[in-house]
Amino acid sequence: MLTRYQKTGNYTKSNFDEYWRNGFIVLKNLISSEHCDYSNLLARTVANDDFAQIMHLHREEFLVAQCSEKLNSIKNLSDKVLFYQKIKQVAVHYTQLLKFPEIVNYLEWLYQRQMTGLLTNIFFKEPDTKYSKQAWQPHQDNNYLANENGLYITINIPLNYMNEKNGGLKLYPGSHKLGSLDAENKISYRETDGKPGNEIKKKLPMEPVQMNLEKGDVLFMHGLCVHESSDNNSRDSRPLLSLGYMPFGEKFDPGFNSKRRIDFLN
Ligand SMILES: O=C(O)CCC(=O)C(=O)O
């Protein structure tokens, strides 16, 4: 156990304190550029024309359901089978990514609990599509799963650079200490108003901080940390991969559409 923690300089008291003080921490360059590019490429093969959000890339049944139009548009049996093989490849790749040891080990160190995986989501904010204009309203991710201990965690991985220019995230440091905040339920999957996110109405006592991230940086975010994002006003794609985790044994709402379930990671 100790040797695996000693391999990087990330397991420091100051990093531990920073995470619990701010409710987030960025580990630079944790995923290689090639790994990001390949993950992005695979996700794009199962995206629709609008590059809408894809939920649960690690689950074949969700990919098939979200690609049904694409599958139906393929007339030839051989091409249909090849596309189905691609779907399986995407699910396997993202299952492995959910289990990425540098992420899982770090989470288990931060929380001193065994972690389980719950979610893999991608948001492209692709230029010239309707989802390029998608400004997430201030929200807490734990709100969707309603864990009473606020123990849901989101890992955000930009598969390209991400900052204010292309619709990056802003986080409210220390907001996780405010507990679960009242929020208005909003459609947060393939919405039509460009303003998803179960919106917190209360004015927060802190100012948000813009995340300026490079491809392959990893943002560890407490599930009660309030965050928001802006439209992509650039000509660049903004593929953001979100992975969701929770300590083993914690209760959560699986959700009618999301049908969340835990996956064991090691
Ligand atoms: O894609 C974005 O801009 C933000 C996504 C987000 O905040 C979320 O999924 O909770």
The ligand as a Tripos MOL2 file, in Angstrom:
@<TRIPOS>MOLECULE
LIG
   10     9     1     0     0
SMALL
NO_CHARGES

@<TRIPOS>ATOM
      1 O1        -19.7520   20.2640  -19.2020 O.co2     1 LIG1
      2 C1        -19.7760   21.2420  -18.4450 C.2       1 LIG1
      3 O2        -19.5260   22.3720  -18.8340 O.co2     1 LIG1
      4 C2        -20.1150   21.0580  -16.9980 C.3       1 LIG1
      5 C3        -20.6330   19.6910  -16.6390 C.3       1 LIG1
      6 C4        -21.0180   19.6100  -15.1890 C.2       1 LIG1
      7 O3        -20.8650   20.5370  -14.4470 O.2       1 LIG1
      8 C5        -21.5420   18.3830  -14.6390 C.2       1 LIG1
      9 O4        -21.7040   17.3850  -15.3600 O.co2     1 LIG1
     10 O5        -21.8370   18.3670  -13.4370 O.co2     1 LIG1
@<TRIPOS>BOND
     1     1     2 2
     2     2     3 1
     3     2     4 1
     4     4     5 1
     5     5     6 1
     6     6     7 2
     7     6     8 1
     8     8     9 2
     9     8    10 1
@<TRIPOS>SUBSTRUCTURE
     1 LIG1         1 GROUP 0 **** ****
